[in-house]
Amino acid sequence: MQSGGSHIDAIIRQEKRRIRDQILEMYIRNEVDRREAILFIPPGELRS
């Protein structure tokens, strides 16, 4: 069993991943500007 702290860390990492995925999909659909998307996604991972 994970300690409380590592369990919380895992949840936070998972939630950040979900946000990142949502932002990436919104960027691909042109719903989010590149300047906003790079706040959540490294510029090298964004398509031009």
PQR file of N, CA, C, O and H, with PARSE charges and radii, in Angstrom:
ATOM      1  N   MET A   1       0.844  -1.189   0.000 -0.4000 1.5000
ATOM      2  CA  MET A   1       0.000   0.000   0.000 -0.0000 2.0000
ATOM      3  C   MET A   1       0.879   1.238   0.000  0.5500 1.7000
ATOM      4  O   MET A   1       1.913   1.277   0.667 -0.5500 1.4000
ATOM      5  N   GLN A   2       0.465   2.243  -0.746 -0.4000 1.5000
ATOM      6  CA  GLN A   2       1.226   3.489  -0.827 -0.0000 2.0000
ATOM      7  C   GLN A   2       0.995   4.321   0.422  0.5500 1.7000
ATOM      8  O   GLN A   2      -0.068   4.267   1.041 -0.5500 1.4000
ATOM      9  H   GLN A   2      -0.375   2.211  -1.288  0.4000 1.0000
ATOM     10  N   SER A   3       2.022   5.097   0.780 -0.4000 1.5000
ATOM     11  CA  SER A   3       1.818   6.041   1.877 -0.0000 2.0000
ATOM     12  C   SER A   3       0.859   7.123   1.400  0.5500 1.7000
ATOM     13  O   SER A   3       0.674   7.307   0.197 -0.5500 1.4000
ATOM     14  H   SER A   3       2.885   5.140   0.277  0.4000 1.0000
ATOM     15  N   GLY A   4       0.250   7.837   2.339 -0.4000 1.5000
ATOM     16  CA  GLY A   4      -0.703   8.886   1.990 -0.0000 2.0000
ATOM     17  C   GLY A   4      -0.124   9.914   1.050  0.5500 1.7000
ATOM     18  O   GLY A   4      -0.779  10.326   0.092 -0.5500 1.4000
ATOM     19  H   GLY A   4       0.401   7.688   3.317  0.4000 1.0000
ATOM     20  N   GLY A   5       1.118  10.338   1.319 -0.4000 1.5000
ATOM     21  CA  GLY A   5       1.747  11.360   0.483 -0.0000 2.0000
ATOM     22  C   GLY A   5       1.964  10.908  -0.942  0.5500 1.7000
ATOM     23  O   GLY A   5       1.699  11.661  -1.879 -0.5500 1.4000
ATOM     24  H   GLY A   5       1.650  10.004   2.097  0.4000 1.0000
ATOM     25  N   SER A   6       2.446   9.676  -1.123 -0.4000 1.5000
ATOM     26  CA  SER A   6       2.708   9.214  -2.486 -0.0000 2.0000
ATOM     27  C   SER A   6       1.404   8.955  -3.232  0.5500 1.7000
ATOM     28  O   SER A   6       1.343   9.116  -4.451 -0.5500 1.4000
ATOM     29  H   SER A   6       2.662   9.064  -0.362  0.4000 1.0000
ATOM     30  N   HIS A   7       0.367   8.557  -2.511 -0.4000 1.5000
ATOM     31  CA  HIS A   7      -0.940   8.362  -3.149 -0.0000 2.0000
ATOM     32  C   HIS A   7      -1.475   9.705  -3.655  0.5500 1.7000
ATOM     33  O   HIS A   7      -1.972   9.798  -4.778 -0.5500 1.4000
ATOM     34  H   HIS A   7       0.416   8.426  -1.521  0.4000 1.0000
ATOM     35  N   ILE A   8      -1.372  10.724  -2.837 -0.4000 1.5000
ATOM     36  CA  ILE A   8      -1.812  12.064  -3.239 -0.0000 2.0000
ATOM     37  C   ILE A   8      -0.990  12.553  -4.421  0.5500 1.7000
ATOM     38  O   ILE A   8      -1.536  13.133  -5.359 -0.5500 1.4000
ATOM     39  H   ILE A   8      -0.968  10.649  -1.925  0.4000 1.0000
ATOM     40  N   ASP A   9       0.326  12.322  -4.383 -0.4000 1.5000
ATOM     41  CA  ASP A   9       1.190  12.714  -5.504 -0.0000 2.0000
ATOM     42  C   ASP A   9       0.747  12.033  -6.798  0.5500 1.7000
ATOM     43  O   ASP A   9       0.728  12.658  -7.858 -0.5500 1.4000
ATOM     44  H   ASP A   9       0.769  11.850  -3.621  0.4000 1.0000
ATOM     45  N   ALA A  10       0.393  10.755  -6.707 -0.4000 1.5000
ATOM     46  CA  ALA A  10      -0.047  10.015  -7.894 -0.0000 2.0000
ATOM     47  C   ALA A  10      -1.338  10.612  -8.453  0.5500 1.7000
ATOM     48  O   ALA A  10      -1.492  10.737  -9.668 -0.5500 1.4000
ATOM     49  H   ALA A  10       0.408  10.247  -5.846  0.4000 1.0000
ATOM     50  N   ILE A  11      -2.255  10.975  -7.573 -0.4000 1.5000
ATOM     51  CA  ILE A  11      -3.514  11.586  -8.011 -0.0000 2.0000
ATOM     52  C   ILE A  11      -3.245  12.922  -8.693  0.5500 1.7000
ATOM     53  O   ILE A  11      -3.824  13.215  -9.739 -0.5500 1.4000
ATOM     54  H   ILE A  11      -2.130  10.873  -6.586  0.4000 1.0000
ATOM     55  N   ILE A  12      -2.373  13.729  -8.107 -0.4000 1.5000
ATOM     56  CA  ILE A  12      -2.046  15.037  -8.687 -0.0000 2.0000
ATOM     57  C   ILE A  12      -1.412  14.863 -10.063  0.5500 1.7000
ATOM     58  O   ILE A  12      -1.763  15.581 -10.999 -0.5500 1.4000
ATOM     59  H   ILE A  12      -1.902  13.491  -7.258  0.4000 1.0000
ATOM     60  N   ARG A  13      -0.478  13.916 -10.196 -0.4000 1.5000
ATOM     61  CA  ARG A  13       0.152  13.663 -11.504 -0.0000 2.0000
ATOM     62  C   ARG A  13      -0.891  13.236 -12.530  0.5500 1.7000
ATOM     63  O   ARG A  13      -0.855  13.679 -13.678 -0.5500 1.4000
ATOM     64  H   ARG A  13      -0.192  13.333  -9.435  0.4000 1.0000
ATOM     65  N   GLN A  14      -1.816  12.380 -12.119 -0.4000 1.5000
ATOM     66  CA  GLN A  14      -2.856  11.916 -13.035 -0.0000 2.0000
ATOM     67  C   GLN A  14      -3.745  13.077 -13.467  0.5500 1.7000
ATOM     68  O   GLN A  14      -4.082  13.188 -14.645 -0.5500 1.4000
ATOM     69  H   GLN A  14      -1.845  12.020 -11.186  0.4000 1.0000
ATOM     70  N   GLU A  15      -4.122  13.930 -12.546 -0.4000 1.5000
ATOM     71  CA  GLU A  15      -4.975  15.069 -12.878 -0.0000 2.0000
ATOM     72  C   GLU A  15      -4.255  16.052 -13.798  0.5500 1.7000
ATOM     73  O   GLU A  15      -4.857  16.586 -14.729 -0.5500 1.4000
ATOM     74  H   GLU A  15      -3.848  13.840 -11.588  0.4000 1.0000
ATOM     75  N   LYS A  16      -2.965  16.294 -13.540 -0.4000 1.5000
ATOM     76  CA  LYS A  16      -2.199  17.183 -14.423 -0.0000 2.0000
ATOM     77  C   LYS A  16      -2.157  16.608 -15.829  0.5500 1.7000
ATOM     78  O   LYS A  16      -2.250  17.344 -16.811 -0.5500 1.4000
ATOM     79  H   LYS A  16      -2.475  15.861 -12.784  0.4000 1.0000
ATOM     80  N   ARG A  17      -2.017  15.292 -15.924 -0.4000 1.5000
ATOM     81  CA  ARG A  17      -1.983  14.633 -17.227 -0.0000 2.0000
ATOM     82  C   ARG A  17      -3.309  14.844 -17.956  0.5500 1.7000
ATOM     83  O   ARG A  17      -3.330  15.124 -19.154 -0.5500 1.4000
ATOM     84  H   ARG A  17      -1.942  14.694 -15.127  0.4000 1.0000
ATOM     85  N   ARG A  18      -4.407  14.706 -17.227 -0.4000 1.5000
ATOM     86  CA  ARG A  18      -5.720  14.897 -17.848 -0.0000 2.0000
ATOM     87  C   ARG A  18      -5.877  16.327 -18.358  0.5500 1.7000
ATOM     88  O   ARG A  18      -6.385  16.545 -19.458 -0.5500 1.4000
ATOM     89  H   ARG A  18      -4.391  14.478 -16.254  0.4000 1.0000
ATOM     90  N   ILE A  19      -5.443  17.291 -17.567 -0.4000 1.5000
ATOM     91  CA  ILE A  19      -5.527  18.693 -17.988 -0.0000 2.0000
ATOM     92  C   ILE A  19      -4.682  18.906 -19.234  0.5500 1.7000
ATOM     93  O   ILE A  19      -5.121  19.546 -20.190 -0.5500 1.4000
ATOM     94  H   ILE A  19      -5.030  17.114 -16.674  0.4000 1.0000
ATOM     95  N   ARG A  20      -3.455  18.363 -19.219 -0.4000 1.5000
ATOM     96  CA  ARG A  20      -2.555  18.493 -20.366 -0.0000 2.0000
ATOM     97  C   ARG A  20      -3.203  17.909 -21.617  0.5500 1.7000
ATOM     98  O   ARG A  20      -3.167  18.524 -22.682 -0.5500 1.4000
ATOM     99  H   ARG A  20      -3.098  17.844 -18.442  0.4000 1.0000
ATOM    100  N   ASP A  21      -3.793  16.724 -21.489 -0.4000 1.5000
ATOM    101  CA  ASP A  21      -4.438  16.082 -22.636 -0.0000 2.0000
ATOM    102  C   ASP A  21      -5.609  16.915 -23.149  0.5500 1.7000
ATOM    103  O   ASP A  21      -5.805  17.040 -24.357 -0.5500 1.4000
ATOM    104  H   ASP A  21      -3.822  16.224 -20.624  0.4000 1.0000
ATOM    105  N   GLN A  22      -6.384  17.481 -22.231 -0.4000 1.5000
ATOM    106  CA  GLN A  22      -7.519  18.311 -22.635 -0.0000 2.0000
ATOM    107  C   GLN A  22      -7.043  19.565 -23.358  0.5500 1.7000
ATOM    108  O   GLN A  22      -7.616  19.951 -24.378 -0.5500 1.4000
ATOM    109  H   GLN A  22      -6.225  17.380 -21.249  0.4000 1.0000
ATOM    110  N   ILE A  23      -6.000  20.201 -22.835 -0.4000 1.5000
ATOM    111  CA  ILE A  23      -5.460  21.408 -23.474 -0.0000 2.0000
ATOM    112  C   ILE A  23      -4.927  21.071 -24.860  0.5500 1.7000
ATOM    113  O   ILE A  23      -5.155  21.818 -25.812 -0.5500 1.4000
ATOM    114  H   ILE A  23      -5.535  19.887 -22.007  0.4000 1.0000
ATOM    115  N   LEU A  24      -4.216  19.948 -24.981 -0.4000 1.5000
ATOM    116  CA  LEU A  24      -3.674  19.554 -26.281 -0.0000 2.0000
ATOM    117  C   LEU A  24      -4.800  19.341 -27.294  0.5500 1.7000
ATOM    118  O   LEU A  24      -4.700  19.800 -28.432 -0.5500 1.4000
ATOM    119  H   LEU A  24      -4.031  19.341 -24.208  0.4000 1.0000
ATOM    120  N   GLU A  25      -5.861  18.656 -26.894 -0.4000 1.5000
ATOM    121  CA  GLU A  25      -6.980  18.448 -27.806 -0.0000 2.0000
ATOM    122  C   GLU A  25      -7.637  19.770 -28.190  0.5500 1.7000
ATOM    123  O   GLU A  25      -8.010  19.964 -29.347 -0.5500 1.4000
ATOM    124  H   GLU A  25      -5.942  18.284 -25.970  0.4000 1.0000
ATOM    125  N   MET A  26      -7.781  20.675 -27.231 -0.4000 1.5000
ATOM    126  CA  MET A  26      -8.361  21.986 -27.520 -0.0000 2.0000
ATOM    127  C   MET A  26      -7.465  22.774 -28.464  0.5500 1.7000
ATOM    128  O   MET A  26      -7.961  23.483 -29.340 -0.5500 1.4000
ATOM    129  H   MET A  26      -7.478  20.517 -26.291  0.4000 1.0000
ATOM    130  N   TYR A  27      -6.150  22.657 -28.295 -0.4000 1.5000
ATOM    131  CA  TYR A  27      -5.205  23.345 -29.178 -0.0000 2.0000
ATOM    132  C   TYR A  27      -5.322  22.795 -30.604  0.5500 1.7000
ATOM    133  O   TYR A  27      -5.352  23.559 -31.569 -0.5500 1.4000
ATOM    134  H   TYR A  27      -5.748  22.081 -27.584  0.4000 1.0000
ATOM    135  N   ILE A  28      -5.387  21.474 -30.726 -0.4000 1.5000
ATOM    136  CA  ILE A  28      -5.507  20.848 -32.045 -0.0000 2.0000
ATOM    137  C   ILE A  28      -6.783  21.309 -32.743  0.5500 1.7000
ATOM    138  O   ILE A  28      -6.791  21.488 -33.961 -0.5500 1.4000
ATOM    139  H   ILE A  28      -5.362  20.854 -29.942  0.4000 1.0000
ATOM    140  N   ARG A  29      -7.860  21.502 -31.983 -0.4000 1.5000
ATOM    141  CA  ARG A  29      -9.137  21.967 -32.547 -0.0000 2.0000
ATOM    142  C   ARG A  29      -9.193  23.487 -32.684  0.5500 1.7000
ATOM    143  O   ARG A  29     -10.243  24.042 -33.007 -0.5500 1.4000
ATOM    144  H   ARG A  29      -7.853  21.356 -30.994  0.4000 1.0000
ATOM    145  N   ASN A  30      -8.073  24.160 -32.442 -0.4000 1.5000
ATOM    146  CA  ASN A  30      -7.986  25.626 -32.521 -0.0000 2.0000
ATOM    147  C   ASN A  30      -8.921  26.334 -31.543  0.5500 1.7000
ATOM    148  O   ASN A  30      -9.403  27.431 -31.822 -0.5500 1.4000
ATOM    149  H   ASN A  30      -7.220  23.709 -32.179  0.4000 1.0000
ATOM    150  N   GLU A  31      -9.170  25.710 -30.416 -0.4000 1.5000
ATOM    151  CA  GLU A  31     -10.009  26.320 -29.386 -0.0000 2.0000
ATOM    152  C   GLU A  31      -9.175  27.059 -28.344  0.5500 1.7000
ATOM    153  O   GLU A  31      -9.701  27.852 -27.563 -0.5500 1.4000
ATOM    154  H   GLU A  31      -8.777  24.819 -30.190  0.4000 1.0000
ATOM    155  N   VAL A  32      -7.864  26.790 -28.338 -0.4000 1.5000
ATOM    156  CA  VAL A  32      -6.933  27.417 -27.398 -0.0000 2.0000
ATOM    157  C   VAL A  32      -5.764  27.971 -28.195  0.5500 1.7000
ATOM    158  O   VAL A  32      -5.224  27.290 -29.066 -0.5500 1.4000
ATOM    159  H   VAL A  32      -7.436  26.145 -28.972  0.4000 1.0000
ATOM    160  N   ASP A  33      -5.376  29.191 -27.903 -0.4000 1.5000
ATOM    161  CA  ASP A  33      -4.239  29.831 -28.552 -0.0000 2.0000
ATOM    162  C   ASP A  33      -2.931  29.166 -28.111  0.5500 1.7000
ATOM    163  O   ASP A  33      -2.829  28.663 -26.992 -0.5500 1.4000
ATOM    164  H   ASP A  33      -5.814  29.744 -27.195  0.4000 1.0000
ATOM    165  N   ARG A  34      -1.943  29.169 -28.994 -0.4000 1.5000
ATOM    166  CA  ARG A  34      -0.639  28.569 -28.681 -0.0000 2.0000
ATOM    167  C   ARG A  34      -0.038  29.170 -27.412  0.5500 1.7000
ATOM    168  O   ARG A  34       0.541  28.451 -26.598 -0.5500 1.4000
ATOM    169  H   ARG A  34      -2.026  29.577 -29.903  0.4000 1.0000
ATOM    170  N   ARG A  35      -0.174  30.495 -27.241 -0.4000 1.5000
ATOM    171  CA  ARG A  35       0.389  31.156 -26.053 -0.0000 2.0000
ATOM    172  C   ARG A  35      -0.217  30.608 -24.769  0.5500 1.7000
ATOM    173  O   ARG A  35       0.461  30.525 -23.745 -0.5500 1.4000
ATOM    174  H   ARG A  35      -0.645  31.079 -27.903  0.4000 1.0000
ATOM    175  N   GLU A  36      -1.484  30.238 -24.823 -0.4000 1.5000
ATOM    176  CA  GLU A  36      -2.127  29.651 -23.649 -0.0000 2.0000
ATOM    177  C   GLU A  36      -1.725  28.189 -23.483  0.5500 1.7000
ATOM    178  O   GLU A  36      -1.478  27.733 -22.366 -0.5500 1.4000
ATOM    179  H   GLU A  36      -2.034  30.305 -25.655  0.4000 1.0000
ATOM    180  N   ALA A  37      -1.661  27.463 -24.583 -0.4000 1.5000
ATOM    181  CA  ALA A  37      -1.347  26.036 -24.525 -0.0000 2.0000
ATOM    182  C   ALA A  37       0.040  25.781 -23.945  0.5500 1.7000
ATOM    183  O   ALA A  37       0.230  24.810 -23.213 -0.5500 1.4000
ATOM    184  H   ALA A  37      -1.861  27.834 -25.490  0.4000 1.0000
ATOM    185  N   ILE A  38       1.021  26.644 -24.261 -0.4000 1.5000
ATOM    186  CA  ILE A  38       2.379  26.394 -23.766 -0.0000 2.0000
ATOM    187  C   ILE A  38       2.505  26.617 -22.260  0.5500 1.7000
ATOM    188  O   ILE A  38       3.548  26.318 -21.679 -0.5500 1.4000
ATOM    189  H   ILE A  38       0.867  27.433 -24.856  0.4000 1.0000
ATOM    190  N   LEU A  39       1.471  27.130 -21.632 -0.4000 1.5000
ATOM    191  CA  LEU A  39       1.474  27.208 -20.170 -0.0000 2.0000
ATOM    192  C   LEU A  39       1.349  25.811 -19.564  0.5500 1.7000
ATOM    193  O   LEU A  39       1.752  25.590 -18.422 -0.5500 1.4000
ATOM    194  H   LEU A  39       0.623  27.373 -22.105  0.4000 1.0000
ATOM    195  N   PHE A  40       0.792  24.870 -20.328 -0.4000 1.5000
ATOM    196  CA  PHE A  40       0.546  23.516 -19.844 -0.0000 2.0000
ATOM    197  C   PHE A  40       1.353  22.454 -20.578  0.5500 1.7000
ATOM    198  O   PHE A  40       1.585  21.366 -20.052 -0.5500 1.4000
ATOM    199  H   PHE A  40       0.465  25.050 -21.255  0.4000 1.0000
ATOM    200  N   ILE A  41       1.780  22.778 -21.804 -0.4000 1.5000
ATOM    201  CA  ILE A  41       2.455  21.804 -22.661 -0.0000 2.0000
ATOM    202  C   ILE A  41       3.752  22.409 -23.168  0.5500 1.7000
ATOM    203  O   ILE A  41       3.753  23.538 -23.658 -0.5500 1.4000
ATOM    204  H   ILE A  41       1.591  23.663 -22.231  0.4000 1.0000
ATOM    205  N   PRO A  42       4.866  21.676 -23.060 -0.5600 1.5000
ATOM    206  CA  PRO A  42       6.131  22.205 -23.586  0.2800 2.0000
ATOM    207  C   PRO A  42       6.000  22.532 -25.078  0.5500 1.7000
ATOM    208  O   PRO A  42       5.401  21.761 -25.827 -0.5500 1.4000
ATOM    209  N   PRO A  43       6.558  23.676 -25.515 -0.5600 1.5000
ATOM    210  CA  PRO A  43       6.421  24.102 -26.912  0.2800 2.0000
ATOM    211  C   PRO A  43       6.829  23.033 -27.923  0.5500 1.7000
ATOM    212  O   PRO A  43       6.230  22.951 -28.996 -0.5500 1.4000
ATOM    213  N   GLY A  44       7.822  22.221 -27.611 -0.4000 1.5000
ATOM    214  CA  GLY A  44       8.267  21.185 -28.534 -0.0000 2.0000
ATOM    215  C   GLY A  44       7.233  20.105 -28.790  0.5500 1.7000
ATOM    216  O   GLY A  44       7.321  19.386 -29.786 -0.5500 1.4000
ATOM    217  H   GLY A  44       8.308  22.288 -26.740  0.4000 1.0000
ATOM    218  N   GLU A  45       6.252  19.981 -27.904 -0.4000 1.5000
ATOM    219  CA  GLU A  45       5.218  18.961 -28.064 -0.0000 2.0000
ATOM    220  C   GLU A  45       4.010  19.466 -28.844  0.5500 1.7000
ATOM    221  O   GLU A  45       3.137  18.682 -29.218 -0.5500 1.4000
ATOM    222  H   GLU A  45       6.181  20.565 -27.095  0.4000 1.0000
ATOM    223  N   LEU A  46       3.957  20.769 -29.087 -0.4000 1.5000
ATOM    224  CA  LEU A  46       2.828  21.335 -29.825 -0.0000 2.0000
ATOM    225  C   LEU A  46       3.113  21.303 -31.315  0.5500 1.7000
ATOM    226  O   LEU A  46       4.225  21.592 -31.757 -0.5500 1.4000
ATOM    227  H   LEU A  46       4.666  21.405 -28.783  0.4000 1.0000
ATOM    228  N   ARG A  47       2.110  20.953 -32.070 -0.4000 1.5000
ATOM    229  CA  ARG A  47       2.248  21.001 -33.529 -0.0000 2.0000
ATOM    230  C   ARG A  47       2.140  22.444 -33.983  0.5500 1.7000
ATOM    231  O   ARG A  47       1.409  23.241 -33.394 -0.5500 1.4000
ATOM    232  H   ARG A  47       1.207  20.718 -31.711  0.4000 1.0000
ATOM    233  N   SER A  48       2.862  22.766 -35.019 -0.4000 1.5000
ATOM    234  CA  SER A  48       2.798  24.131 -35.578 -0.0000 2.0000
ATOM    235  C   SER A  48       1.602  24.299 -36.468  0.5500 1.7000
ATOM    236  O   SER A  48       1.390  25.378 -37.021 -0.5500 1.4000
ATOM    237  H   SER A  48       3.455  22.118 -35.498  0.4000 1.0000
TER
END
